[in-house]
Amino acid sequence: MAGGEDRTYRLLNRQQDLAFFQVVVRETDLDIGVTKSKIKQGLVEKVREKVLAVRNQLESFLIADPLFGRAMTPYSPPSSAPEIAMLMARESSKAGVGPMASVAGAFSETVGRFVSLYSSEVIVENGGDIYLRSSKSRNIGMFAAGSPFSNRIALKIKPYQTPLGICTSSGTVGHSTSYGKADAVIVLAPSVPLADAVATASGNMIKTPEDVHEAAEFAISVPGVRGVVAIKGEKLAAAGDVEIIPLR
């Protein structure tokens, strides 16, 4: 999911014991939750500086290697590429898509690991792509456009599953490029950019409600993926280590 859409879905991910703040640097729009005692202006500024530095690195590289930004299939950047570009290329190749399919997840993970240096409880959401580290169970609500499942069910994430990427791709919500018509494909993986790329690839497969099963089977077959939920209309398919609960 990409920036620019209505972000009221963020309320689905709010955790009462955490304090949240936003960091926006050009197209990167992050919603970040940390332990309440750790919320300080100094931390907000540190995170903003981190995001700005990583964005500048990636933007400079995209100018130097424009094919990286346009590739729709796996692409190998030169060894001189910045760390985030190497991460995107490596993880997106496992899903058979281009590097930019994992850009939101790569930012979530990069920032999430940075924030983890300051707080033991961390949630970083970037356009529907989440990095989560937690010592307690967390319920993450699922937004699935016009599907009757939307805003009514959640994923229960256990502490042992984290740090975890929880990434959503939709062909009916947001500005991300999708060749499918899924209401939502949610992928769970320890690597957030991998979850992002696989969600994109799986979402591309869904044109009708009956396609959710094939998309879920593909997602769970990718090494590193722990779980998947695929939704189109009144059809839902799930596979792997996922626990779906009613959203209260």
BAGUKOL-398019 format. One record per residue (C-alpha): residue number from 0; residue in one letter; x, y, z. Coordinates in steps of 0.001 Angstrom, whole numbers, always signed. Each point is the difference from the previous one (the first is absolute). Layout:
// BAGUKOL-398019
[NUM, "A", [X, Y, Z]],
...
***
This chain:
// BAGUKOL-398019
[0, "M", [+0, +0, +0]],
[1, "A", [+1358, +3452, -763]],
[2, "G", [-226, +3506, +1326]],
[3, "G", [-2650, +2486, -1040]],
[4, "E", [-3066, -1937, +1103]],
[5, "D", [-2266, +585, +2977]],
[6, "R", [+2003, -1182, +3006]],
[7, "T", [-2876, -609, +2401]],
[8, "Y", [+881, -3714, -296]],
[9, "R", [+2911, +806, +2316]],
[10, "L", [-2453, -21, +2890]],
[11, "L", [-205, -3794, -476]],
[12, "N", [+3625, -315, +1062]],
[13, "R", [-22, +2323, +3001]],
[14, "Q", [+1100, -1685, +3230]],
[15, "Q", [-1208, +1594, +3244]],
[16, "D", [+3245, -571, +1875]],
[17, "L", [+2144, +1724, -2631]],
[18, "A", [+553, +3638, -914]],
[19, "F", [-163, +835, -3708]],
[20, "F", [+1638, +2681, -2105]],
[21, "Q", [+276, +659, -3728]],
[22, "V", [+3039, +680, -2129]],
[23, "V", [-590, +1281, -3539]],
[24, "V", [+2853, +528, -2444]],
[25, "R", [-1278, +633, -3517]],
[26, "E", [-1925, -3154, -1066]],
[27, "T", [+1053, -1962, +3088]],
[28, "D", [-2759, +261, +2634]],
[29, "L", [+674, -2047, +3133]],
[30, "D", [-2224, -672, +2998]],
[31, "I", [+2228, -1138, +2872]],
[32, "G", [-943, -1441, +3369]],
[33, "V", [+2410, -400, +2915]],
[34, "T", [-144, -632, +3744]],
[35, "K", [-1579, +3113, +1529]],
[36, "S", [+2975, +708, +2234]],
[37, "K", [+2266, +131, -3060]],
[38, "I", [-1910, +2671, -1916]],
[39, "K", [+2239, +3054, -52]],
[40, "Q", [+483, +2775, -2523]],
[41, "G", [+3613, -1058, -333]],
[42, "L", [-1109, -3430, -1218]],
[43, "V", [-2377, +1537, -2544]],
[44, "E", [+2825, +2118, -1398]],
[45, "K", [+2384, -2965, -116]],
[46, "V", [-2544, -2026, -1961]],
[47, "R", [-639, +2857, -2410]],
[48, "E", [+3741, +364, -604]],
[49, "K", [+265, -3747, -638]],
[50, "V", [-2873, +28, -2494]],
[51, "L", [+1415, +3043, -1782]],
[52, "A", [+3454, -1572, -264]],
[53, "V", [-1321, -3294, -1396]],
[54, "R", [-2338, +1770, -2434]],
[55, "N", [+2842, +2171, -1280]],
[56, "Q", [+2159, -3080, -549]],
[57, "L", [-2732, -1798, -1920]],
[58, "E", [-1018, +3033, -2063]],
[59, "S", [+3605, +662, -1014]],
[60, "F", [+388, -3633, -1013]],
[61, "L", [-3230, +83, -2056]],
[62, "I", [+1409, +2936, -1955]],
[63, "A", [+3253, -1857, -597]],
[64, "D", [-1748, -3294, -891]],
[65, "P", [-3499, +770, -1326]],
[66, "L", [-544, -3605, -1092]],
[67, "F", [-151, -967, +3668]],
[68, "G", [-3121, +2096, +436]],
[69, "R", [-1685, -1227, -3189]],
[70, "A", [+737, -3716, +214]],
[71, "M", [-3107, -2177, +300]],
[72, "T", [+2002, -3217, +409]],
[73, "P", [+2999, -866, +2228]],
[74, "Y", [+2875, +2427, -487]],
[75, "S", [+3576, -162, +1274]],
[76, "P", [+1484, +3390, +932]],
[77, "P", [+3760, +587, +92]],
[78, "S", [+1838, -731, +3233]],
[79, "S", [+390, +3757, +498]],
[80, "A", [-3782, +394, +493]],
[81, "P", [-1143, +1241, +3436]],
[82, "E", [-1039, -2540, +2606]],
[83, "I", [-3729, +607, -443]],
[84, "A", [+222, -601, -3761]],
[85, "M", [+1876, -3269, +552]],
[86, "L", [-2647, -1054, +2535]],
[87, "M", [-2836, +809, -2396]],
[88, "A", [+1635, -1838, -2897]],
[89, "R", [+785, -3095, +2061]],
[90, "E", [-3434, -403, +1591]],
[91, "S", [-2119, +949, -3042]],
[92, "S", [+1851, -2544, -2157]],
[93, "K", [-1359, -2798, +2213]],
[94, "A", [-3515, +1022, -1050]],
[95, "G", [+896, +413, -3675]],
[96, "V", [-764, +3725, -102]],
[97, "G", [+1997, +3211, -405]],
[98, "P", [+1793, +1737, +2891]],
[99, "M", [-2489, +2857, +381]],
[100, "A", [-2676, -2534, +1007]],
[101, "S", [+1774, -173, +3353]],
[102, "V", [+880, +3656, +575]],
[103, "A", [-2655, +733, +2649]],
[104, "G", [+849, -3154, +1911]],
[105, "A", [+3708, +765, -205]],
[106, "F", [-565, +3418, +1582]],
[107, "S", [-2211, -1525, +2713]],
[108, "E", [+2674, -2532, +904]],
[109, "T", [+2916, +2436, -178]],
[110, "V", [-1783, +2494, +2245]],
[111, "G", [-1421, -2721, +2243]],
[112, "R", [+3420, -1447, +732]],
[113, "F", [+1309, +3493, +702]],
[114, "V", [-2843, +799, +2409]],
[115, "S", [+571, -3372, +1697]],
[116, "L", [+3273, +1412, +1301]],
[117, "Y", [-2069, +2340, +2180]],
[118, "S", [-3202, -1940, +763]],
[119, "S", [-712, -3696, +607]],
[120, "E", [-3552, +407, -1363]],
[121, "V", [-104, +1292, -3579]],
[122, "I", [-2554, +257, -2768]],
[123, "V", [+838, +1844, -3218]],
[124, "E", [-2707, +268, -2655]],
[125, "N", [+741, +1318, -3474]],
[126, "G", [-2973, -28, -2368]],
[127, "G", [-1346, -3270, +1374]],
[128, "D", [+3406, -1661, +395]],
[129, "I", [+876, -652, +3634]],
[130, "Y", [+3113, -821, +2005]],
[131, "L", [-985, -1399, +3392]],
[132, "R", [+2142, -897, +2997]],
[133, "S", [-1891, -846, +3172]],
[134, "S", [+259, -1864, +3295]],
[135, "K", [-3776, -455, +157]],
[136, "S", [-2749, -1162, -2350]],
[137, "R", [-1265, +2668, -2393]],
[138, "N", [-3163, +147, -2093]],
[139, "I", [+491, +1536, -3447]],
[140, "G", [-3242, +883, -1752]],
[141, "M", [-500, -803, -3669]],
[142, "F", [-1281, +2639, -2429]],
[143, "A", [-1286, -1592, -3212]],
[144, "A", [-1788, +2725, -1971]],
[145, "G", [-3632, -907, -711]],
[146, "S", [+254, -3608, +1176]],
[147, "P", [-2364, -964, +2838]],
[148, "F", [+3109, -1152, +1897]],
[149, "S", [+1432, +3521, +45]],
[150, "N", [+345, +1531, +3491]],
[151, "R", [-1655, -3088, +1496]],
[152, "I", [+2896, -2403, +471]],
[153, "A", [+3522, +259, +1330]],
[154, "L", [+3212, -1990, +147]],
[155, "K", [+1173, -1021, +3460]],
[156, "I", [+3782, +238, -9]],
[157, "K", [+1838, -1869, +2759]],
[158, "P", [+3282, +1256, +1500]],
[159, "Y", [+1944, -3008, -1326]],
[160, "Q", [-918, +1025, -3553]],
[161, "T", [+1704, +3391, +302]],
[162, "P", [+1890, +1856, -1300]],
[163, "L", [-2413, -448, -2874]],
[164, "G", [-1039, +1655, -3224]],
[165, "I", [-3764, +251, -609]],
[166, "C", [-539, +1384, -3494]],
[167, "T", [-3164, +715, -1943]],
[168, "S", [-491, +317, -3739]],
[169, "S", [-3280, +1061, -1586]],
[170, "G", [-1177, +451, -3553]],
[171, "T", [-2973, +2064, +1144]],
[172, "V", [+1547, +2277, +2665]],
[173, "G", [+2993, +2303, -103]],
[174, "H", [+2346, +1220, -2708]],
[175, "S", [+2392, -2956, -176]],
[176, "T", [+405, -1723, -3342]],
[177, "S", [-2037, -3213, -78]],
[178, "Y", [-1069, -2086, -2985]],
[179, "G", [-2634, -1801, +2041]],
[180, "K", [-3310, +861, +1606]],
[181, "A", [+500, -1367, +3506]],
[182, "D", [-1728, +1808, +2824]],
[183, "A", [+2996, -956, +2133]],
[184, "V", [+2869, -2447, +143]],
[185, "I", [+1739, +28, +3377]],
[186, "V", [+3344, -1797, +222]],
[187, "L", [+1989, -766, +3154]],
[188, "A", [+3777, -463, -101]],
[189, "P", [+2946, +883, +2244]],
[190, "S", [+1322, +2066, -2922]],
[191, "V", [-2333, +2963, -578]],
[192, "P", [+1178, +681, -3580]],
[193, "L", [-542, -3690, -804]],
[194, "A", [-3541, +155, +1397]],
[195, "D", [-596, +3169, -2039]],
[196, "A", [+1262, -1533, -3247]],
[197, "V", [-1900, -3266, +476]],
[198, "A", [-3202, +1891, +821]],
[199, "T", [+407, +1901, -3270]],
[200, "A", [+692, -3146, -2027]],
[201, "S", [-2906, -1870, +1596]],
[202, "G", [-2348, +2933, -448]],
[203, "N", [+853, +92, -3695]],
[204, "M", [-1461, -3515, -326]],
[205, "I", [-3463, +877, +1297]],
[206, "K", [-2562, +1049, -2590]],
[207, "T", [-3065, -1819, +1361]],
[208, "P", [-979, -1273, +3467]],
[209, "E", [+915, -3540, -1022]],
[210, "D", [+3641, +1043, -506]],
[211, "V", [+655, +523, +3727]],
[212, "H", [+937, -3663, +541]],
[213, "E", [+2634, -44, -2730]],
[214, "A", [+1426, +3305, +1233]],
[215, "A", [+238, -1293, +3569]],
[216, "E", [+1681, -3212, -1167]],
[217, "F", [+2571, +1999, -1949]],
[218, "A", [+757, +2300, +2915]],
[219, "I", [+529, -2772, +2543]],
[220, "S", [+2261, -1851, -2467]],
[221, "V", [+2558, +2839, +34]],
[222, "P", [+2832, -837, +2418]],
[223, "G", [-98, +2345, +2989]],
[224, "V", [-3755, +624, -68]],
[225, "R", [-1710, -1026, +3242]],
[226, "G", [-3638, +686, -819]],
[227, "V", [-2456, +1573, -2435]],
[228, "V", [-3609, +1164, -170]],
[229, "A", [-1499, +740, -3431]],
[230, "I", [-3363, +1764, -319]],
[231, "K", [-2219, +780, -2971]],
[232, "G", [-3633, +844, +630]],
[233, "E", [-1582, -2723, +2129]],
[234, "K", [+2883, -2450, -533]],
[235, "L", [+2904, -369, +2420]],
[236, "A", [+2907, -2436, -128]],
[237, "A", [+2629, -385, +2703]],
[238, "A", [+3117, -2114, +356]],
[239, "G", [+2914, -374, +2386]],
[240, "D", [+431, +1306, +3536]],
[241, "V", [-2958, +2392, +159]],
[242, "E", [-2695, +422, +2643]],
[243, "I", [-3051, +1960, -1119]],
[244, "I", [-2281, +1443, +2681]],
[245, "P", [-3076, +2261, -2]],
[246, "L", [+889, +3668, +266]],
[247, "R", [-1543, +1486, +3122]],
***
